[in-house]
């Protein structure tokens, strides 16, 4: 599953939902939680089947971020989605949702210190397809500011937990709330990609092409990977030299991953 860009769309905003499929995001996250006023949630929940069809009509994956107040009810309404984004995730809440919605992939949002300490167990759950940090919530729970220095360590810990269990890992070392500084978003995406993150979420469509570009292999990377694999086919030994550098099994695996992502 290639998910470079995940665009949040309020689940009660018909205009935004109608245009979501035009934004070029790999996934749309229909948000029932923070971006929807409580008084509008029932209507947004009831409209989910139609909203999911509209948002996904161009081929994007469609996930639903459920609420902490009525998770099972939200999950039932989102049964036709491609997965659930689970706020304030814990091992307990993942167990409950997995039992209530068998077969529906779960994406765990780690948003408090206890969940951060449970990240490995959450990532190990077979229903969990990916992890991300809720930067604003996590910083608030820590009594901290959501700046890159504060968020880097917890986001890396969540990333390591995801990768330890071969799960997807999403995020930038900054808050998604500051969506106007596109240069900063690009810099943060490049840093996250160097660490091995698969993609990131955004709250404004202007960030989508940036994330799609940064989290996709460049033409130079694809060319290098193809040359590595071609040389590996001809190599008589397990390790060989290419462009003055030693190539062995881990580098060949990296080349295969680049070709797969391309």
Secondary structure, DSSP 8 states (H G I E B T S, - for coil): ---SEEEEEETT-HHHHHHHTTS--SEEEEESSTTS-GGGHHHHHHTHHHHHHHHTTTS-EEEEE--SSSHHHHHHHTTTSSEEEETT--HHHHHHHHHHSTT--EEEEE-SHHHHHTHHHHHHSTTEEEEEE-HHHHHHHHT---SHHHHHHHHHHHHHHHHHTT-EEE--SS-SS--S-HHHHHHHHHHHHHTT--BEEESSGGGHHHHHHHTS--HHHHHHHHHHHHHHHH-SSSSEEETTEEE-HHHHHHHHHHHHH-
